[in-house]
Amino acid sequence: MLKKVAFGLKCYADPSKKMQKQFGKFPKQETFYTFTKKIIMTVQIDKIGLLIREERVRCGMTQEELGIKIGVGKAQISKIESGKGLTIKTINKVLAALNLSTTVRLAGKKSIDKRIVGYVVAVINEFAKTYNLTVREASNYLHHHKGLEFLEEHYEAEHLLSIEDSVQDLARICRNQGGGIV
């Protein structure tokens, strides 16, 4: 989800206390401030209610105020924030009231080639044996330092090498990604 927050704020000599609290002291003359913030977020649908609540609080709005903006009661906003009764239409309406935009991306499941799985398992076992680790430790290490990603991306070349050469390549890749095994 692309989260955009962009707004302009005209400030006069006597800004409201709420604005002073949120943005600090303002100069006496009329000034125009523009704040822009872009954050790329991946939010699962079951966590969207929490995101809405956090944004509402960050904006200094009560549930009642947000409800008035979108034409529902406080109880409905409470329901939305707890993740109940959410539809894409409702989410878009609420996010628009919070000056946010949303992008929905639907992605299919990636199919996994069984040859790659067998090869990766063999290399993890050999890596564990070579560096005196348990298979779980080796797997976690390779995952954390992008070794498994490397194996998947370069399977076509790596599976033609000996297992020992593949283990050496993995050690180099992981070292380059901050791993400590030498």
C-alpha positions as CSV (number, residue, x, y, z in Angstrom):
1,M,0.0,0.0,0.0
2,L,1.3,3.4,-0.8
3,K,0.7,5.7,2.1
4,K,0.8,9.4,1.1
5,V,0.3,12.2,3.5
6,A,0.4,15.6,1.9
7,F,-1.3,18.7,3.1
8,G,-0.9,22.5,3.1
9,L,-1.4,24.6,6.2
10,K,-2.1,28.3,6.2
11,C,-1.0,29.7,9.5
12,Y,-2.1,33.0,10.9
13,A,-1.1,35.0,14.0
14,D,-3.4,33.0,16.3
15,P,-3.3,29.3,15.4
16,S,-5.5,27.0,17.3
17,K,-4.1,25.2,20.4
18,K,-4.6,21.9,18.6
19,M,-2.4,23.1,15.7
20,Q,0.2,24.5,18.1
21,K,0.3,21.2,20.0
22,Q,0.7,19.2,16.8
23,F,3.1,21.4,14.9
24,G,4.8,23.6,17.5
25,K,5.0,27.4,17.6
26,F,4.2,29.3,14.4
27,P,5.6,32.6,13.3
28,K,3.4,35.7,13.7
29,Q,3.1,36.5,10.0
30,E,1.1,34.5,7.5
31,T,3.1,31.6,6.2
32,F,2.3,28.6,4.0
33,Y,3.7,25.2,5.1
34,T,3.7,22.1,3.0
35,F,4.4,18.7,4.5
36,T,4.8,15.6,2.3
37,K,5.6,12.1,3.4
38,K,5.6,9.0,1.3
39,I,5.8,5.6,2.9
40,I,5.5,2.3,1.1
41,M,3.7,-0.1,3.4
42,T,2.5,-3.6,2.9
43,V,-0.5,-4.1,5.2
44,Q,-2.4,-7.3,5.4
45,I,-6.1,-6.8,5.4
46,D,-6.5,-8.1,9.0
47,K,-4.2,-5.3,10.2
48,I,-5.8,-2.4,8.3
49,G,-8.0,-1.5,11.2
50,L,-5.0,-0.9,13.4
51,L,-3.4,1.3,10.7
52,I,-6.6,3.3,10.5
53,R,-6.6,3.8,14.2
54,E,-2.9,4.8,14.3
55,E,-3.5,7.4,11.5
56,R,-6.6,8.8,13.2
57,V,-4.8,9.2,16.5
58,R,-1.7,10.7,14.6
59,C,-4.1,13.2,13.0
60,G,-5.5,14.1,16.4
61,M,-9.0,13.0,15.6
62,T,-11.5,11.2,17.8
63,Q,-13.6,8.3,16.5
64,E,-16.6,10.6,16.6
65,E,-14.8,13.3,14.4
66,L,-13.7,10.7,11.9
67,G,-17.3,9.2,11.9
68,I,-18.8,12.6,11.1
69,K,-16.3,13.1,8.2
70,I,-17.4,9.8,6.5
71,G,-21.0,9.9,7.7
72,V,-21.1,7.1,10.3
73,G,-21.3,6.9,14.0
74,K,-18.5,6.4,16.6
75,A,-19.5,2.7,17.1
76,Q,-19.0,2.0,13.3
77,I,-15.5,3.6,13.5
78,S,-14.7,1.4,16.5
79,K,-15.8,-1.6,14.5
80,I,-13.7,-0.5,11.5
81,E,-10.6,0.0,13.7
82,S,-11.1,-3.5,15.1
83,G,-11.0,-4.9,11.6
84,K,-14.7,-5.9,11.4
85,G,-17.0,-5.1,8.5
86,L,-14.2,-3.9,6.2
87,T,-14.8,-3.6,2.5
88,I,-12.5,-1.9,0.0
89,K,-15.1,0.9,-0.4
90,T,-15.1,1.5,3.4
91,I,-11.3,1.4,3.6
92,N,-11.0,3.9,0.7
93,K,-13.6,6.2,2.3
94,V,-11.9,6.2,5.7
95,L,-8.4,6.6,4.2
96,A,-9.6,9.5,2.1
97,A,-11.0,11.2,5.2
98,L,-7.5,10.8,6.8
99,N,-5.9,12.3,3.6
100,L,-4.4,8.9,2.6
101,S,-4.5,7.1,-0.6
102,T,-4.4,3.3,-1.1
103,T,-3.2,0.9,-3.7
104,V,-4.4,-2.7,-3.6
105,R,-2.2,-5.2,-5.3
106,L,-3.4,-8.8,-5.7
107,A,-0.7,-11.3,-6.2
108,G,-1.0,-15.0,-7.0
109,K,1.0,-17.7,-5.3
110,K,4.4,-18.4,-6.7
111,S,4.8,-22.0,-7.8
112,I,7.9,-23.8,-6.6
113,D,9.9,-26.1,-8.8
114,K,10.5,-29.4,-6.9
115,R,14.0,-29.7,-8.4
116,I,15.0,-26.4,-6.8
117,V,13.6,-27.5,-3.4
118,G,15.6,-30.8,-3.5
119,Y,18.7,-28.9,-4.5
120,V,18.3,-26.2,-1.8
121,V,17.8,-28.9,0.9
122,A,21.0,-30.7,-0.2
123,V,23.0,-27.5,-0.2
124,I,21.7,-26.4,3.3
125,N,22.6,-29.8,4.7
126,E,26.1,-29.6,3.2
127,F,26.5,-26.0,4.4
128,A,25.5,-27.1,7.9
129,K,28.0,-30.0,7.8
130,T,30.8,-27.9,6.4
131,Y,30.4,-25.1,9.1
132,N,29.5,-27.4,12.0
133,L,26.0,-26.0,12.3
134,T,22.6,-27.6,12.8
135,V,20.4,-27.7,9.7
136,R,18.1,-25.2,11.4
137,E,21.0,-22.8,12.2
138,A,22.3,-23.1,8.6
139,S,18.9,-22.5,7.2
140,N,18.3,-19.4,9.4
141,Y,21.8,-18.1,8.6
142,L,21.3,-18.5,4.9
143,H,17.9,-16.9,5.0
144,H,19.1,-14.0,7.0
145,H,22.1,-13.3,4.8
146,K,20.3,-13.7,1.4
147,G,21.9,-17.1,0.6
148,L,18.6,-18.9,0.0
149,E,17.5,-16.0,-2.3
150,F,20.8,-16.4,-4.2
151,L,20.3,-20.1,-4.6
152,E,16.8,-19.6,-6.0
153,E,17.8,-16.8,-8.4
154,H,20.9,-18.6,-9.7
155,Y,19.7,-22.2,-9.6
156,E,20.3,-22.7,-13.3
157,A,24.0,-22.1,-12.9
158,E,24.6,-23.2,-9.3
159,H,23.1,-26.7,-9.7
160,L,25.7,-27.5,-12.4
161,L,28.5,-27.0,-9.8
162,S,29.6,-29.4,-7.2
163,I,27.8,-29.1,-3.8
164,E,31.1,-28.0,-2.3
165,D,31.4,-25.1,-4.8
166,S,27.9,-24.1,-4.2
167,V,28.6,-24.0,-0.4
168,Q,31.6,-21.8,-1.1
169,D,29.6,-19.5,-3.2
170,L,26.9,-19.3,-0.5
171,A,29.6,-18.5,2.1
172,R,30.8,-15.6,-0.1
173,I,27.3,-14.3,-0.7
174,C,26.5,-14.4,3.0
175,R,29.8,-12.7,3.9
176,N,29.0,-9.9,1.5
177,Q,25.6,-9.5,3.2
178,G,27.2,-9.2,6.7
179,G,27.5,-12.9,7.6
180,G,30.3,-13.9,9.9
181,I,31.1,-17.5,8.7
182,V,34.5,-17.5,7.0
